[in-house]
Amino acid sequence: MPLLVLAGVAQGEAKPSAPAEEPRVNADPAFPFSNEIAAFAKADEAGPALRDAILFLGSSSIRLWDIGASFPRRSIINRGFGGATTADVLRHYPRLLPRAKPRAVLVYVGENDLAGGASPAAVARDVLSLLKRLRTDYPAARIAYLSLKPSPIRWTLWPKMAAVNMTVAARSRVAGFDYLNVAGSLLASDGLPDASLFRKDGLHMNARGYQRWTGLVQAWLGAVFPQQLIKEEPQKAPASALSSLSD
C-alpha cells in the first residue's frame, strides 16, 4: 500500500479509494470466457457424442456463425468464443474438444491477437502451434485454417493480417492442413472491405457475409469428402478460394 495511504489511516482520515485495476485487454468484448467454456461442457453432456462431426473452433467469427442453419445436413459442433485470441484457445484447448473425434476441423483465430498488439510473427507462430496440436490429436481428420478477414473497422491491420495469412499458408502443405482463403470474398470491387457484408460495428459479419463463407466452406467440404457431393450439393466458390486448398 502506498505510504501516503498509510499516513492517512494513522491520522484517522478517510482512506482513499484504491486505484482501479487496468482492464484486461480484450480486442473484441464479449461474454466472460468461463461462461462460454462451461456452456460447451454442458452441451457435451446433454446428449450422445456426435461422431464424424465438423468442429468449428476459434473466436467470435465462429461463435456468431449460425453453422447449424448453414450446414443443415451435417453434424456440427461450434466451439467459438467471443474475444478469443490464439493463446486463449490454446489455454482452454482441452475443454474445447468434443467427446468424439471430429471428421473435420475448421479454425478461425488470430485476428484479436493482432488487435491486441501482437506481432504478425507471434500470431503466425501461435496459430501454427494450435494447428500442429490439432493435427497430432486428430491424425485422420481434415483440418482447414480460415484466413484472417478484412473488416472496415480493422482495415489498418490488414497488412499485418496478410502477413499472418502468407506465413500460415506457406506452412499448410508440410504441416498437414488446408488453407482456405476467405478474405477475398469480403472485398468490394475497389479492393476495400464490403461494408454491406458487415454489421453496424464494422467488425462482425452479417448474414450476407456469412453466406459468402458458407459457400466457400461447403465447396471445401465437397472437395475433401467427394462421396457426399450429391447429398450436400455445395455452393460454388470463387476459383481464387479453391486454388488455395492444399493437397
Backbone as CSV, one residue per row, in Angstrom:
resi,resn,N_x,N_y,N_z,CA_x,CA_y,CA_z,C_x,C_y,C_z
1,MET,0.857,-1.193,0.000,0.000,0.000,0.000,0.894,1.244,0.000
2,PRO,0.590,2.261,-0.767,1.424,3.455,-0.829,1.567,4.109,0.535
3,LEU,2.717,4.761,0.823,2.972,5.384,2.112,1.954,6.465,2.433
4,LEU,1.518,7.191,1.422,0.557,8.269,1.641,-0.735,7.723,2.208
5,VAL,-1.169,6.570,1.754,-2.397,5.955,2.254,-2.218,5.525,3.694
6,LEU,-1.070,4.936,4.044,-0.803,4.507,5.406,-0.847,5.688,6.371
7,ALA,-0.277,6.827,5.947,-0.283,8.012,6.795,-1.692,8.497,7.041
8,GLY,-2.520,8.462,6.027,-3.890,8.925,6.169,-4.663,8.074,7.140
9,VAL,-4.444,6.743,7.116,-5.144,5.833,8.018,-4.716,6.093,9.453
10,ALA,-3.409,6.342,9.665,-2.909,6.560,11.019,-3.513,7.805,11.642
11,GLN,-3.820,8.800,10.861,-4.362,10.053,11.358,-5.877,10.047,11.428
12,GLY,-6.488,8.875,11.090,-7.928,8.774,11.170,-8.643,9.398,10.007
13,GLU,-7.923,9.726,8.970,-8.565,10.319,7.800,-9.237,9.240,6.966
14,ALA,-10.135,9.661,6.108,-10.813,8.712,5.224,-9.791,8.070,4.305
15,LYS,-9.900,6.775,4.163,-8.969,6.031,3.331,-9.279,6.265,1.859
16,PRO,-8.308,6.745,1.084,-8.554,6.976,-0.350,-8.917,5.671,-1.051
17,SER,-9.734,5.768,-2.044,-10.098,4.570,-2.800,-8.889,4.044,-3.536
18,ALA,-8.791,2.718,-3.611,-7.658,2.081,-4.285,-7.751,2.359,-5.777
19,PRO,-6.613,2.527,-6.422,-6.640,2.774,-7.864,-7.263,1.609,-8.607
20,ALA,-8.040,1.908,-9.594,-8.713,0.847,-10.359,-7.695,0.016,-11.111
21,GLU,-7.942,-1.285,-11.156,-7.050,-2.165,-11.896,-7.191,-1.895,-13.390
22,GLU,-6.103,-2.052,-14.077,-6.155,-1.868,-15.525,-7.021,-2.959,-16.134
23,PRO,-7.942,-2.585,-17.003,-8.817,-3.599,-17.606,-8.034,-4.566,-18.471
24,ARG,-8.493,-5.798,-18.517,-7.876,-6.804,-19.372,-8.047,-6.413,-20.827
25,VAL,-6.979,-6.500,-21.577,-7.060,-6.167,-22.994,-7.932,-7.194,-23.688
26,ASN,-8.999,-6.728,-24.268,-9.909,-7.621,-24.985,-10.334,-6.889,-26.247
27,ALA,-9.746,-7.275,-27.354,-9.986,-6.557,-28.600,-11.398,-6.735,-29.123
28,ASP,-12.110,-7.723,-28.608,-13.449,-7.999,-29.101,-14.330,-8.330,-27.894
29,PRO,-14.848,-7.320,-27.171,-15.585,-7.575,-25.931,-16.742,-8.537,-26.137
30,ALA,-16.874,-9.485,-25.219,-17.946,-10.474,-25.308,-18.196,-11.038,-23.919
31,PHE,-18.958,-12.124,-23.827,-19.237,-12.734,-22.544,-17.952,-13.307,-21.948
32,PRO,-17.913,-13.411,-20.609,-16.729,-13.984,-19.968,-16.432,-15.377,-20.520
33,PHE,-15.169,-15.656,-20.729,-14.791,-16.953,-21.291,-15.292,-18.109,-20.435
34,SER,-15.250,-17.938,-19.112,-15.622,-19.046,-18.232,-17.050,-19.503,-18.493
35,ASN,-17.945,-18.556,-18.735,-19.341,-18.914,-19.016,-19.460,-19.686,-20.321
36,GLU,-18.746,-19.235,-21.326,-18.833,-19.897,-22.630,-18.187,-21.275,-22.600
37,ILE,-17.051,-21.390,-21.920,-16.390,-22.684,-21.827,-17.274,-23.669,-21.067
38,ALA,-17.910,-23.194,-19.993,-18.810,-24.052,-19.222,-19.998,-24.495,-20.071
39,ALA,-20.465,-23.604,-20.935,-21.596,-23.950,-21.809,-21.217,-25.068,-22.775
40,PHE,-19.971,-25.080,-23.218,-19.526,-26.156,-24.103,-19.603,-27.502,-23.384
41,ALA,-19.180,-27.532,-22.129,-19.206,-28.770,-21.354,-20.643,-29.259,-21.174
42,LYS,-21.560,-28.311,-20.896,-22.964,-28.694,-20.731,-23.541,-29.246,-22.027
43,ALA,-23.142,-28.647,-23.153,-23.630,-29.132,-24.445,-23.144,-30.552,-24.706
44,ASP,-21.905,-30.829,-24.311,-21.365,-32.176,-24.497,-22.115,-33.200,-23.664
45,GLU,-22.542,-32.785,-22.465,-23.215,-33.712,-21.554,-24.701,-33.872,-21.860
46,ALA,-25.234,-33.019,-22.714,-26.679,-33.001,-22.966,-27.174,-34.197,-23.763
47,GLY,-26.299,-34.842,-24.492,-26.742,-35.959,-25.329,-25.567,-36.832,-25.722
48,PRO,-25.805,-37.781,-26.598,-24.719,-38.659,-27.043,-23.664,-37.893,-27.831
49,ALA,-22.470,-38.417,-27.803,-21.373,-37.770,-28.526,-21.639,-37.795,-30.021
50,LEU,-21.390,-36.665,-30.675,-21.564,-36.575,-32.118,-20.342,-37.157,-32.808
51,ARG,-20.536,-38.188,-33.595,-19.430,-38.841,-34.286,-19.323,-38.322,-35.713
52,ASP,-18.095,-38.240,-36.191,-17.823,-37.745,-37.545,-18.379,-36.342,-37.755
53,ALA,-18.345,-35.539,-36.716,-18.862,-34.171,-36.813,-17.805,-33.246,-37.397
54,ILE,-18.236,-32.040,-37.727,-17.325,-30.990,-38.186,-17.189,-29.999,-37.044
55,LEU,-15.973,-29.823,-36.559,-15.709,-28.940,-35.434,-15.267,-27.572,-35.945
56,PHE,-15.984,-26.528,-35.547,-15.621,-25.146,-35.841,-15.021,-24.568,-34.561
57,LEU,-13.806,-24.038,-34.656,-13.070,-23.619,-33.473,-12.484,-22.224,-33.674
58,GLY,-12.604,-21.353,-32.649,-11.984,-20.039,-32.787,-12.681,-18.941,-32.014
59,SER,-12.655,-17.746,-32.578,-13.153,-16.551,-31.897,-14.594,-16.242,-32.299
60,SER,-14.992,-14.968,-32.155,-16.399,-14.613,-32.360,-16.873,-14.788,-33.797
61,SER,-15.974,-14.766,-34.757,-16.398,-15.012,-36.139,-16.945,-16.433,-36.278
62,ILE,-16.481,-17.333,-35.423,-17.042,-18.683,-35.352,-18.281,-18.692,-34.467
63,ARG,-18.187,-18.054,-33.312,-19.297,-18.071,-32.351,-20.586,-17.513,-32.954
64,LEU,-20.485,-16.442,-33.734,-21.671,-15.785,-34.274,-22.193,-16.421,-35.555
65,TRP,-21.489,-17.402,-36.062,-21.882,-18.081,-37.297,-22.964,-19.102,-36.977
66,ASP,-24.112,-18.974,-37.585,-25.195,-19.953,-37.393,-24.871,-21.172,-38.252
67,ILE,-23.921,-21.962,-37.775,-23.443,-23.082,-38.593,-24.458,-24.207,-38.691
68,GLY,-25.350,-24.296,-37.692,-26.386,-25.319,-37.773,-27.298,-25.089,-38.962
69,ALA,-27.703,-23.827,-39.174,-28.554,-23.494,-40.309,-27.766,-23.466,-41.612
70,SER,-26.489,-23.140,-41.530,-25.662,-23.050,-42.733,-25.319,-24.428,-43.300
71,PHE,-25.212,-25.422,-42.418,-24.855,-26.783,-42.848,-25.859,-27.770,-42.249
72,PRO,-27.122,-27.687,-42.671,-28.189,-28.464,-42.028,-28.069,-29.972,-42.189
73,ARG,-27.309,-30.438,-43.171,-27.214,-31.883,-43.408,-25.966,-32.504,-42.801
74,ARG,-25.275,-31.757,-41.975,-24.052,-32.264,-41.372,-24.104,-32.133,-39.849
75,SER,-23.355,-32.984,-39.176,-23.216,-32.876,-37.722,-22.196,-31.781,-37.437
76,ILE,-22.615,-30.768,-36.703,-21.799,-29.579,-36.498,-21.579,-29.328,-35.010
77,ILE,-20.368,-28.917,-34.658,-20.055,-28.529,-33.291,-19.390,-27.157,-33.338
78,ASN,-19.956,-26.196,-32.612,-19.412,-24.836,-32.584,-18.659,-24.617,-31.285
79,ARG,-17.370,-24.337,-31.402,-16.534,-24.055,-30.235,-15.864,-22.685,-30.414
80,GLY,-16.665,-21.690,-30.790,-16.160,-20.332,-30.912,-16.543,-19.534,-29.682
81,PHE,-15.639,-18.706,-29.180,-15.982,-17.847,-28.052,-15.420,-16.453,-28.277
82,GLY,-16.288,-15.454,-28.029,-16.000,-14.083,-28.381,-14.798,-13.491,-27.681
83,GLY,-13.981,-12.751,-28.435,-12.807,-12.109,-27.880,-11.594,-13.002,-27.785
84,ALA,-11.718,-14.257,-28.196,-10.634,-15.216,-28.029,-9.427,-14.880,-28.898
85,THR,-8.261,-14.966,-28.286,-7.008,-14.932,-29.030,-6.548,-16.371,-29.208
86,THR,-5.508,-16.550,-29.985,-4.979,-17.900,-30.164,-4.475,-18.445,-28.827
87,ALA,-3.875,-17.588,-28.019,-3.410,-18.012,-26.692,-4.570,-18.476,-25.826
88,ASP,-5.722,-17.819,-25.945,-6.902,-18.232,-25.182,-7.373,-19.612,-25.621
89,VAL,-7.383,-19.845,-26.926,-7.799,-21.155,-27.434,-6.843,-22.236,-26.950
90,LEU,-5.552,-21.962,-26.978,-4.572,-22.936,-26.501,-4.725,-23.165,-24.993
91,ARG,-5.031,-22.117,-24.245,-5.175,-22.234,-22.790,-6.365,-23.111,-22.428
92,HIS,-7.465,-22.947,-23.147,-8.677,-23.710,-22.845,-8.817,-24.955,-23.722
93,TYR,-7.802,-25.251,-24.474,-7.854,-26.301,-25.502,-8.505,-27.612,-25.033
94,PRO,-8.090,-28.197,-23.912,-8.686,-29.486,-23.521,-10.196,-29.436,-23.333
95,ARG,-10.712,-28.284,-22.916,-12.145,-28.171,-22.650,-12.941,-27.775,-23.890
96,LEU,-12.256,-27.503,-24.982,-12.937,-27.107,-26.213,-13.211,-28.299,-27.123
97,LEU,-12.536,-29.400,-26.869,-12.659,-30.550,-27.764,-13.907,-31.372,-27.450
98,PRO,-14.594,-31.845,-28.476,-15.778,-32.680,-28.253,-15.381,-34.072,-27.776
99,ARG,-16.361,-34.825,-27.297,-16.057,-36.157,-26.756,-15.609,-37.132,-27.836
100,ALA,-16.209,-37.044,-29.010,-15.845,-37.930,-30.118,-14.962,-37.178,-31.106
101,LYS,-14.049,-37.891,-31.722,-13.144,-37.243,-32.666,-13.912,-36.741,-33.888
102,PRO,-13.708,-35.500,-34.267,-14.423,-34.950,-35.430,-13.838,-35.463,-36.740
103,ARG,-14.623,-35.367,-37.775,-14.164,-35.763,-39.105,-13.365,-34.641,-39.759
104,ALA,-13.718,-33.407,-39.405,-13.031,-32.234,-39.951,-13.016,-31.137,-38.901
105,VAL,-12.014,-30.272,-38.986,-11.892,-29.147,-38.070,-11.611,-27.893,-38.885
106,LEU,-12.381,-26.833,-38.622,-12.143,-25.549,-39.261,-11.821,-24.527,-38.186
107,VAL,-10.745,-23.767,-38.402,-10.231,-22.859,-37.376,-10.206,-21.431,-37.892
108,TYR,-10.735,-20.516,-37.076,-10.558,-19.086,-37.350,-10.148,-18.409,-36.063
109,VAL,-8.901,-17.969,-36.011,-8.383,-17.285,-34.833,-7.119,-16.536,-35.238
110,GLY,-6.773,-15.507,-34.459,-5.578,-14.728,-34.754,-5.861,-13.252,-34.931
111,GLU,-7.088,-12.928,-35.316,-7.440,-11.530,-35.564,-7.370,-10.693,-34.288
112,ASN,-7.905,-11.233,-33.194,-7.881,-10.497,-31.931,-6.468,-10.358,-31.381
113,ASP,-5.605,-11.297,-31.736,-4.209,-11.201,-31.304,-3.580,-9.919,-31.848
114,LEU,-3.765,-9.713,-33.144,-3.202,-8.517,-33.787,-3.833,-7.248,-33.234
115,ALA,-5.145,-7.270,-33.024,-5.831,-6.093,-32.487,-5.350,-5.776,-31.076
116,GLY,-4.874,-6.788,-30.358,-4.361,-6.584,-29.020,-2.901,-6.184,-28.978
117,GLY,-2.259,-6.086,-30.150,-0.881,-5.621,-30.209,0.167,-6.659,-30.514
118,ALA,-0.225,-7.922,-30.722,0.753,-8.962,-31.024,1.336,-8.760,-32.425
119,SER,2.554,-9.194,-32.619,3.200,-9.066,-33.922,2.729,-10.171,-34.856
120,PRO,2.772,-9.944,-36.167,2.388,-10.998,-37.115,3.190,-12.284,-36.919
121,ALA,4.468,-12.160,-36.609,5.300,-13.348,-36.408,4.817,-14.162,-35.210
122,ALA,4.462,-13.469,-34.121,3.980,-14.155,-32.924,2.629,-14.814,-33.179
123,VAL,1.766,-14.123,-33.903,0.442,-14.674,-34.206,0.571,-15.919,-35.081
124,ALA,1.376,-15.835,-36.114,1.566,-16.985,-37.001,2.133,-18.171,-36.229
125,ARG,3.071,-17.895,-35.334,3.671,-18.964,-34.529,2.617,-19.654,-33.669
126,ASP,1.755,-18.850,-33.005,0.729,-19.440,-32.143,-0.319,-20.195,-32.954
127,VAL,-0.706,-19.634,-34.092,-1.689,-20.314,-34.943,-1.135,-21.663,-35.408
128,LEU,0.105,-21.683,-35.836,0.715,-22.931,-36.287,0.860,-23.928,-35.143
129,SER,1.097,-23.438,-33.937,1.158,-24.327,-32.768,-0.194,-24.980,-32.516
130,LEU,-1.264,-24.188,-32.652,-2.611,-24.724,-32.478,-2.925,-25.763,-33.546
131,LEU,-2.601,-25.450,-34.783,-2.881,-26.383,-35.871,-2.056,-27.664,-35.718
132,LYS,-0.833,-27.545,-35.245,0.001,-28.723,-35.011,-0.603,-29.605,-33.923
133,ARG,-1.113,-28.968,-32.893,-1.732,-29.738,-31.804,-2.979,-30.471,-32.290
134,LEU,-3.784,-29.782,-33.097,-4.962,-30.431,-33.661,-4.577,-31.598,-34.569
135,ARG,-3.546,-31.411,-35.364,-3.104,-32.479,-36.261,-2.622,-33.689,-35.473
136,THR,-1.947,-33.455,-34.346,-1.478,-34.551,-33.504,-2.637,-35.295,-32.863
137,ASP,-3.627,-34.545,-32.370,-4.765,-35.156,-31.682,-5.751,-35.812,-32.644
138,TYR,-5.813,-35.294,-33.871,-6.764,-35.826,-34.857,-6.034,-36.175,-36.155
139,PRO,-5.252,-37.222,-36.140,-4.436,-37.557,-37.323,-5.247,-37.908,-38.557
140,ALA,-6.479,-38.358,-38.369,-7.292,-38.774,-39.519,-8.235,-37.682,-40.009
141,ALA,-8.325,-36.573,-39.291,-9.282,-35.518,-39.654,-8.711,-34.596,-40.722
142,ARG,-9.595,-33.994,-41.507,-9.196,-32.910,-42.406,-9.282,-31.616,-41.619
143,ILE,-8.232,-30.835,-41.665,-8.156,-29.597,-40.905,-7.949,-28.435,-41.869
144,ALA,-8.691,-27.358,-41.654,-8.555,-26.167,-42.508,-8.460,-24.923,-41.643
145,TYR,-7.582,-24.037,-42.044,-7.472,-22.730,-41.397,-8.121,-21.693,-42.298
146,LEU,-9.095,-20.956,-41.753,-9.754,-19.887,-42.491,-8.903,-18.628,-42.356
147,SER,-8.503,-18.058,-43.468,-7.618,-16.899,-43.448,-8.222,-15.743,-42.661
148,LEU,-7.369,-14.920,-42.083,-7.849,-13.735,-41.384,-8.594,-12.830,-42.354
149,LYS,-9.666,-12.242,-41.868,-10.568,-11.497,-42.737,-10.333,-9.989,-42.656
150,PRO,-10.537,-9.273,-43.744,-10.513,-7.809,-43.692,-11.865,-7.313,-43.199
151,SER,-11.870,-6.260,-42.401,-13.125,-5.669,-41.948,-12.956,-4.153,-41.941
152,PRO,-14.047,-3.418,-42.092,-13.944,-1.952,-42.150,-13.234,-1.340,-40.946
153,ILE,-13.565,-1.797,-39.742,-13.024,-1.160,-38.550,-11.566,-1.522,-38.306
154,ARG,-11.101,-2.617,-38.897,-9.721,-3.056,-38.686,-8.912,-3.048,-39.982
155,TRP,-9.307,-2.216,-40.901,-8.631,-2.186,-42.191,-7.159,-1.796,-42.050
156,THR,-6.838,-0.963,-41.065,-5.439,-0.563,-40.877,-4.567,-1.752,-40.468
157,LEU,-5.186,-2.804,-39.969,-4.438,-4.003,-39.576,-4.257,-4.979,-40.727
158,TRP,-4.848,-4.672,-41.866,-4.832,-5.631,-42.960,-3.425,-6.045,-43.401
159,PRO,-2.447,-5.130,-43.506,-1.094,-5.576,-43.872,-0.548,-6.634,-42.908
160,LYS,-0.827,-6.482,-41.616,-0.371,-7.470,-40.636,-1.143,-8.782,-40.792
161,MET,-2.445,-8.667,-41.061,-3.244,-9.873,-41.288,-2.739,-10.630,-42.513
162,ALA,-2.440,-9.875,-43.572,-1.936,-10.502,-44.792,-0.610,-11.212,-44.538
163,ALA,0.220,-10.649,-43.668,1.497,-11.277,-43.338,1.276,-12.605,-42.605
164,VAL,0.313,-12.619,-41.670,-0.017,-13.864,-40.971,-0.556,-14.889,-41.960
165,ASN,-1.489,-14.450,-42.809,-2.062,-15.358,-43.805,-0.986,-15.980,-44.683
166,MET,-0.038,-15.168,-45.123,1.008,-15.657,-46.012,1.882,-16.705,-45.317
167,THR,2.230,-16.444,-44.064,3.070,-17.383,-43.323,2.355,-18.700,-43.072
168,VAL,1.101,-18.619,-42.644,0.341,-19.838,-42.355,0.099,-20.628,-43.636
169,ALA,-0.246,-19.938,-44.716,-0.488,-20.617,-45.987,0.759,-21.349,-46.471
170,ALA,1.919,-20.727,-46.278,3.171,-21.330,-46.729,3.493,-22.611,-45.977
171,ARG,2.972,-22.750,-44.765,3.250,-23.934,-43.951,2.178,-25.007,-44.060
172,SER,1.099,-24.721,-44.773,-0.046,-25.629,-44.772,0.284,-27.018,-45.296
173,ARG,1.012,-27.094,-46.382,1.284,-28.382,-47.004,2.114,-29.283,-46.096
174,VAL,3.216,-28.743,-45.592,4.125,-29.544,-44.782,3.531,-29.868,-43.409
175,ALA,2.661,-28.980,-42.903,2.069,-29.193,-41.583,0.785,-30.013,-41.636
176,GLY,0.315,-30.319,-42.817,-0.826,-31.224,-42.948,-2.187,-30.610,-42.720
177,PHE,-2.368,-29.366,-43.118,-3.694,-28.767,-43.041,-3.950,-27.981,-44.321
178,ASP,-5.201,-27.636,-44.544,-5.585,-26.846,-45.711,-5.717,-25.381,-45.316
179,TYR,-5.350,-24.520,-46.224,-5.506,-23.075,-46.021,-6.633,-22.618,-46.932
180,LEU,-7.682,-22.075,-46.341,-8.851,-21.654,-47.103,-8.926,-20.130,-47.112
181,ASN,-8.736,-19.534,-48.272,-8.756,-18.080,-48.409,-10.186,-17.571,-48.411
182,VAL,-10.620,-17.033,-47.274,-11.969,-16.475,-47.173,-11.949,-14.954,-47.185
183,ALA,-10.753,-14.383,-47.231,-10.631,-12.926,-47.157,-11.173,-12.237,-48.404
184,GLY,-10.812,-12.755,-49.565,-11.208,-12.118,-50.808,-12.709,-12.023,-51.002
185,SER,-13.447,-12.935,-50.388,-14.901,-12.932,-50.553,-15.567,-11.746,-49.874
186,LEU,-14.832,-11.041,-49.022,-15.406,-9.907,-48.278,-14.949,-8.561,-48.811
187,LEU,-14.225,-8.563,-49.930,-13.741,-7.319,-50.517,-14.664,-6.840,-51.639
188,ALA,-14.830,-5.542,-51.741,-15.621,-4.949,-52.819,-14.739,-4.791,-54.056
189,SER,-15.327,-4.304,-55.128,-14.586,-4.162,-56.381,-13.437,-3.163,-56.281
190,ASP,-13.499,-2.244,-55.314,-12.429,-1.262,-55.144,-11.291,-1.782,-54.270
191,GLY,-11.388,-3.048,-53.837,-10.336,-3.641,-53.034,-10.453,-3.381,-51.549
192,LEU,-11.495,-2.666,-51.138,-11.735,-2.382,-49.727,-12.795,-3.332,-49.178
193,PRO,-12.869,-3.494,-47.854,-13.905,-4.354,-47.277,-15.300,-3.888,-47.689
194,ASP,-16.139,-4.823,-48.078,-17.502,-4.510,-48.492,-18.360,-4.308,-47.243
195,ALA,-18.677,-3.054,-46.922,-19.402,-2.744,-45.689,-20.775,-3.401,-45.641
196,SER,-21.347,-3.722,-46.793,-22.677,-4.339,-46.820,-22.664,-5.763,-46.286
197,LEU,-21.478,-6.335,-46.079,-21.352,-7.705,-45.585,-21.089,-7.747,-44.085
198,PHE,-21.095,-6.561,-43.440,-20.758,-6.488,-42.020,-21.884,-5.844,-41.222
199,ARG,-21.878,-6.126,-39.942,-22.820,-5.489,-39.035,-22.431,-4.024,-38.828
200,LYS,-23.250,-3.314,-38.078,-23.001,-1.892,-37.854,-21.686,-1.638,-37.123
201,ASP,-21.189,-2.644,-36.378,-19.936,-2.444,-35.652,-18.723,-2.439,-36.577
202,GLY,-18.926,-2.792,-37.855,-17.829,-2.790,-38.811,-16.806,-3.877,-38.577
203,LEU,-17.113,-4.812,-37.696,-16.175,-5.876,-37.345,-16.726,-7.263,-37.645
204,HIS,-17.926,-7.519,-37.170,-18.523,-8.842,-37.350,-19.376,-8.893,-38.615
205,MET,-19.384,-10.019,-39.260,-20.157,-10.171,-40.491,-21.645,-10.299,-40.201
206,ASN,-22.439,-9.878,-41.167,-23.881,-10.092,-41.093,-24.227,-11.366,-41.859
207,ALA,-25.515,-11.617,-42.036,-25.943,-12.857,-42.691,-25.378,-12.976,-44.105
208,ARG,-25.285,-11.850,-44.818,-24.768,-11.882,-46.191,-23.277,-12.231,-46.197
209,GLY,-22.556,-11.722,-45.213,-21.146,-12.052,-45.119,-20.934,-13.526,-44.821
210,TYR,-21.713,-14.044,-43.884,-21.595,-15.463,-43.544,-22.026,-16.360,-44.697
211,GLN,-22.922,-15.867,-45.521,-23.320,-16.646,-46.685,-22.128,-16.855,-47.611
212,ARG,-21.268,-15.843,-47.716,-20.056,-15.986,-48.533,-19.153,-17.084,-47.955
213,TRP,-18.972,-17.039,-46.657,-18.121,-18.039,-46.005,-18.723,-19.437,-46.117
214,THR,-20.041,-19.522,-45.978,-20.698,-20.820,-46.060,-20.464,-21.457,-47.420
215,GLY,-20.568,-20.669,-48.472,-20.329,-21.203,-49.808,-18.913,-21.731,-49.965
216,LEU,-17.926,-21.011,-49.414,-16.537,-21.434,-49.510,-16.287,-22.721,-48.727
217,VAL,-16.857,-22.789,-47.535,-16.639,-23.973,-46.696,-17.369,-25.178,-47.272
218,GLN,-18.567,-24.977,-47.794,-19.279,-26.088,-48.417,-18.499,-26.623,-49.613
219,ALA,-17.898,-25.736,-50.370,-17.087,-26.170,-51.505,-15.876,-26.968,-51.025
220,TRP,-15.267,-26.530,-49.939,-14.131,-27.264,-49.376,-14.555,-28.650,-48.897
221,LEU,-15.683,-28.711,-48.193,-16.182,-29.999,-47.718,-16.494,-30.936,-48.883
222,GLY,-17.049,-30.382,-49.942,-17.337,-31.196,-51.114,-16.075,-31.713,-51.776
223,ALA,-14.993,-30.923,-51.699,-13.731,-31.327,-52.315,-13.014,-32.401,-51.511
224,VAL,-13.062,-32.291,-50.170,-12.336,-33.253,-49.337,-13.157,-34.490,-49.023
225,PHE,-14.478,-34.386,-49.149,-15.353,-35.532,-48.946,-16.241,-35.694,-50.175
226,PRO,-15.672,-36.055,-51.328,-16.427,-36.099,-52.582,-17.598,-37.062,-52.567
227,GLN,-17.570,-38.067,-51.710,-18.671,-39.026,-51.674,-19.963,-38.394,-51.196
228,GLN,-19.883,-37.209,-50.619,-21.080,-36.533,-50.123,-21.526,-35.389,-51.011
229,LEU,-20.949,-35.281,-52.202,-21.273,-34.165,-53.087,-22.761,-34.100,-53.420
230,ILE,-23.353,-35.240,-53.761,-24.765,-35.242,-54.167,-25.659,-34.895,-52.982
231,LYS,-25.348,-35.441,-51.835,-26.170,-35.185,-50.658,-26.099,-33.734,-50.232
232,GLU,-24.879,-33.165,-50.229,-24.698,-31.818,-49.713,-25.010,-30.729,-50.719
233,GLU,-24.734,-31.005,-52.004,-24.924,-30.016,-53.048,-24.282,-28.690,-52.664
234,PRO,-22.955,-28.670,-52.491,-22.281,-27.448,-52.048,-22.414,-26.318,-53.042
235,GLN,-22.403,-25.094,-52.523,-22.476,-23.926,-53.382,-21.147,-23.744,-54.098
236,LYS,-21.191,-23.089,-55.227,-19.961,-22.824,-55.973,-19.178,-21.744,-55.244
237,ALA,-17.853,-21.891,-55.264,-16.987,-20.925,-54.608,-16.085,-20.295,-55.645
238,PRO,-15.612,-19.066,-55.379,-14.696,-18.419,-56.314,-13.455,-19.252,-56.533
239,ALA,-12.960,-19.253,-57.746,-11.777,-20.046,-58.072,-10.584,-19.661,-57.204
240,SER,-10.482,-18.365,-56.825,-9.352,-17.910,-56.026,-9.325,-18.587,-54.669
241,ALA,-10.505,-18.906,-54.134,-10.546,-19.562,-52.831,-10.169,-21.018,-52.964
242,LEU,-10.727,-21.696,-53.974,-10.452,-23.115,-54.155,-8.993,-23.373,-54.506
243,SER,-8.360,-22.444,-55.157,-6.976,-22.634,-55.547,-6.040,-22.601,-54.350
244,SER,-6.552,-22.112,-53.202,-5.699,-22.015,-52.016,-5.693,-23.301,-51.214
245,LEU,-6.500,-24.290,-51.618,-6.539,-25.537,-50.877,-5.270,-26.321,-51.114
246,SER,-4.691,-26.843,-50.050,-3.530,-27.697,-50.211,-3.976,-29.129,-50.396
247,ASP,-3.138,-29.956,-51.004,-3.490,-31.342,-51.258,-3.500,-32.144,-49.960
